[in-house]
């Protein structure tokens, strides 16, 4: 699996608690914050759940 850079583009205010927890689990929490993570099936599932709040770049 490769690495991806995940950047939060939208705020999690007024979002369901599960989406807020997913962002925290990815290491995000504030807009424009980025993290680089290994793309595993678990991370891919989290990306799918909050794809409207983030952007993803393959590295």
Helices and strands as residue ranges (DSSP letters): E 3-8, H 17-26, E 34-38, H 41-49, E 54-58
